[in-house]
Amino acid sequence: MTVKPLAEKAIAAVREGRIRLHPKTWENTYYDWMNNIRDWCISRQIWWGHQIPAWTCADCGMLIVADDDPTSCPACGSATLQREHDVLDTWFSSALWPFSTLGWPDTTKELSLFYPTSVLITSFDILFFWVARMIMMGIHFMDDIPFRDVYLHALVRDKHGQKMSKSKGNVMDPLVVMDQYGTDAFRFTLTAFAAQGREIRISEERIEGYRHFINKIWNASRFALMHLDEQAVDASQPDAGPLSLPDRWILSRASRTVRQVTAALDQYNFNEAASAIYQFVWHEFCDWYLEWVKPALYGTDESAKASTRKVLLATLDTILKLLHPIAPFVTEEIWHALPGERTSLMTGPFPEPMPHFESSETEAAAACLMGIVGGIRNIRSELQVHPSAEVSVILVATDPARRNLLESHRASITTLVRIKELAIEASGTCPKGAASFISEDVQIFVPLHGLVDLDKELQKLAKEAAKTTEVLARAEAKLGNEKFLSQAPAEVVAKEREKCDGLRDTIATIEATMARLRELAAS
């Protein structure tokens, strides 16, 4: 095996780590191509492209290669010169891109500033056709690598994993999708599914789901703006003094999320960065923090209100900065609506962690309270207690420190789950006719007398289970029909199987709820 000189240097650049491929698994493919390199015809017979600087004299047949267009043959003086019809191969022209676009062969300011570049992002299917050839050309002409990192993303396929094709009719026009769902939602969808080494399966349902996420951010920001004023502007460093548990918790979580997102981006794990942002924004900031601090924001304690406003602005500031690389449009719009003098968000620094706010103790205390509130909410939801109904709750915690925590946040627990009477005890057993739940070391009892008609609910659930079972039987019969399986398109069969799985899950949930109601009725 003979390795050509251009390929030899390009192989060494990757093997020595001067150029890193992400994911690393593509290195073997790269080496396979380069170790079996073949001579390359750099011309193509197509009608457009970079013209080859070669002319042939019609009279004496001399081949002339020159930087400037010749006017006559240097051998015989004839002015009858014919330009080469072929053009440079597309991939040859593309191979020169890292430096030819910066003014090369002249030594320009741009060339010295931007060569080599830092990161190349492209699809894995042109690893050899483009990436490898840029490396060879860059090392040969510039005596240096063209870039330090190469992120090879997967191909975007339809939701069934099929390659998009006009003939199949499964092509998604990006302009149409962006017009329908928003550019930020489309960008976030692609980022969220950009796991290294995996294909991206995209569907309108997924894009619509992330449109809800973008709307969530917009609505949360509108709520925040109702409470923010110029007094909260200096919020880059909220007071490290006495802060409420929700304020201390969200600052701790924000700092840890900054670390998580930064680490993911540094490793080109874009899907992990998107997931961390999504989790923090939706499930922590929106679902918990905003609900948790409403009493402070609407209350009469001006000191607590001012402190929470600063934390609210600081957290929203961090969220917008974290999200901006993925969803630049909505974040820029919200950024300029915030109080204070502001330049473009894209020119600002990426957020830094705030280690002085990170506290495992704070997060554990908040997790305890959220677990209790979540447990009570689950009981209400599963047993279909009317949303407006106020419930009585008994919390049993044997640990004195735990009881002190619950007592100090009695008002928050009561407000978040509409409790009319809350008892916090050191010991106790489940009262008759009460639903129960355990969150960490706290027992939760919710007496249901007067809230749920157990017999009526059991009858309603039995009817629902019977109806769902009938629908499942029809769907399973269809899947048992060989004619349907052989003639129906694969995506239709897959959808029917997915439907059956969903119906089985529904039946299982209904049966579990009925079993719980029977236990309550017997107690």
C-alpha positions, 0 to 999 in steps of 0.5 A, spaced: 500 500 500 502 506 497 500 512 501 500 519 496 504 525 500 498 529 500 494 524 504 500 522 508 500 529 511 493 529 512 492 522 516 498 525 520 494 531 522 488 527 525 492 521 528 496 526 532 490 530 534 491 536 531 485 535 527 479 532 531 473 528 528 467 528 532 464 523 533 471 520 534 468 513 531 469 517 524 476 516 524 476 509 522 472 511 515 477 517 514 483 513 515 480 507 510 479 513 505 486 516 506 490 509 506 487 507 499 487 514 496 487 514 488 489 519 483 484 524 482 482 527 476 481 535 478 477 537 471 469 535 470 465 536 463 460 540 466 457 547 464 459 551 470 464 551 475 471 555 476 474 555 469 481 551 468 486 557 466 489 553 460 488 555 453 490 551 446 493 554 440 489 553 434 495 553 429 501 550 433 497 546 438 501 549 444 498 548 451 498 555 455 497 555 462 497 562 465 494 567 471 492 572 466 488 571 459 493 570 454 492 574 447 497 571 443 501 564 443 508 565 445 510 560 440 507 562 434 504 569 435 497 566 433 491 570 436 487 564 435 487 561 442 481 556 445 480 556 452 479 549 456 472 547 456 472 543 462 472 546 469 475 544 475 472 539 479 466 541 484 470 538 490 477 541 488 474 548 488 471 546 495 477 544 497 480 550 497 475 554 501 478 555 507 483 559 504 481 561 497 475 565 500 480 569 505 484 572 499 489 567 498 494 567 494 495 574 497 497 575 504 491 578 507 489 581 514 483 576 513 487 570 511 492 571 517 486 572 522 481 567 520 486 561 518 486 556 520 479 556 523 476 553 529 470 548 527 467 545 521 460 543 521 458 538 516 454 532 514 458 525 515 457 523 507 462 528 505 467 526 510 472 524 504 469 528 498 470 535 502 473 534 509 479 530 507 480 534 501 480 541 505 485 538 509 490 536 504 489 542 500 490 546 506 496 543 509 499 543 502 498 550 500 498 553 507 503 549 510 498 548 516 491 545 518 485 548 515 481 547 522 482 544 529 475 540 530 470 537 525 463 536 527 460 531 523 452 531 523 447 526 521 443 526 515 436 529 517 431 523 515 423 523 516 420 520 522 420 513 519 428 513 518 427 514 510 431 519 506 427 524 504 425 524 497 421 528 492 419 522 489 416 519 496 413 525 497 416 526 504 420 532 503 420 538 508 421 545 505 425 548 511 422 555 509 415 552 509 416 549 516 419 556 519 413 560 516 408 555 520 412 553 526 417 559 527 425 559 525 427 558 533 422 552 534 425 549 527 432 550 530 431 547 537 428 541 534 434 540 530 439 541 535 435 537 540 435 531 536 443 532 534 446 526 538 453 524 535 453 519 530 445 518 530 440 520 524 435 525 525 428 523 525 424 529 524 416 530 523 412 536 524 409 533 531 416 534 534 417 541 531 410 543 534 412 540 540 418 545 541 414 551 538 410 550 545 417 550 548 418 557 545 411 559 546 412 557 554 419 562 554 415 567 551 409 567 556 414 566 562 417 572 560 411 576 559 409 574 566 416 576 568 416 583 565 409 585 569 414 585 575 420 587 573 422 595 573 429 599 573 430 597 580 431 590 578 436 592 573 443 591 577 441 583 577 447 580 574 449 579 581 443 578 586 444 579 593 448 573 596 444 575 603 438 573 606 434 570 600 428 565 600 428 558 599 425 558 592 430 564 590 436 560 592 434 554 589 433 557 582 440 561 582 443 554 584 440 550 579 441 556 574 449 556 575 449 548 575 445 548 568 450 553 565 456 548 567 452 543 564 450 546 557 457 549 557 460 542 558 456 539 552 457 545 547 465 544 549 464 537 547 459 538 541 454 534 544 448 539 542 443 535 544 445 534 551 445 542 551 438 543 548 436 538 553 439 541 559 436 548 557 429 545 556 429 541 563 431 547 566 426 552 563 420 548 562 420 544 568 424 548 573 423 555 572 416 555 569 413 549 572 416 551 579 419 557 580 414 562 577 409 559 581 413 558 587 414 566 588 407 569 586 406 570 593 412 574 594 411 578 587 404 579 589 405 580 596 406 586 601 413 585 603 417 590 599 423 587 601 422 580 599 418 583 593 425 587 591 429 581 592 425 576 588 425 581 582 432 581 582 433 573 582 427 573 577 431 578 572 438 574 573 435 568 572 431 570 565 438 573 563 441 567 564 436 563 560 436 568 554 444 567 554 444 560 554 438 559 549 441 564 544 445 560 540 439 555 539 433 560 538 436 567 537 430 570 534 425 570 540 431 571 545 433 577 542 426 580 542 425 578 549 432 581 551 431 588 548 424 588 552 427 587 559 429 593 563 435 597 562 440 599 557 442 593 552 446 592 546 445 586 542 445 579 545 449 576 540 455 580 542 454 579 549 458 574 553 456 567 555 453 566 562 458 564 567 457 559 573 455 562 580 459 557 584 457 562 591 450 560 589 450 553 588 448 549 594 446 541 595 443 543 601 438 548 598 437 543 592 435 537 597 430 542 601 427 544 595 426 537 592 423 535 598 418 540 598 417 539 590 416 531 592 410 533 597 407 538 592 408 533 586 405 527 591 399 531 593 398 533 585 398 526 583 393 524 588 388 529 586 389 528 578 389 520 579 383 520 583 380 526 579 379 531 585 375 537 582 381 542 581 377 548 585 376 543 591 380 544 597 383 538 600 386 537 607 392 534 608 396 530 613 404 530 613 408 525 617 415 526 618 419 523 624 425 527 623 425 534 627 429 537 621 424 535 616 418 537 620 422 544 621 422 545 614 415 543 612 413 548 618 417 554 615 414 553 608 407 551 610 404 557 606 408 555 600 405 548 600 398 550 602 398 555 596 401 550 591 396 545 592 389 548 594 390 546 601 384 548 606 387 544 612 395 542 613 397 538 619 404 536 620 405 530 625 411 527 628 407 520 627 401 517 625 397 512 620 393 513 614 386 515 616 380 511 613 378 513 606 384 517 605 389 516 599 396 516 601 403 517 598 410 517 600 415 522 598 422 521 601 421 520 608 415 524 609 408 520 609 402 524 605 395 522 607 389 526 603 382 524 606 377 523 600 371 524 604 366 529 601 371 529 595 370 523 591 364 518 590 368 512 589 362 508 587 361 513 581 368 513 579 369 506 579 363 505 574 365 511 570 372 508 569 369 501 568 365 504 562 372 507 559 376 501 560 371 497 556 370 502 550 378 502 550 378 495 550 373 494 544 378 500 540 384 496 542 381 489 539 379 492 533 386 495 532 389 488 534 385 485 529 387 489 523 394 488 525 392 480 525 390 481 518 395 478 513 392 482 507 393 489 511 400 487 513 402 486 506 398 491 502 399 497 507 404 502 507 410 501 512 408 507 515 401 506 516 402 499 519 407 502 524 402 508 526 397 502 527 402 498 532 403 505 535 396 506 536 395 499 540 401 501 544 398 507 546 391 504 548 394 498 552 398 504 556 391 507 557 388 501 559 393 499 564 393 506 567 385 505 568 386 499 571 391 501 576 386 507 578 380 502 579 385 498 583 387 504 588 379 506 588 377 499 590 382 499 596 380 506 598 373 503 598 375 497 602 379 501 607 
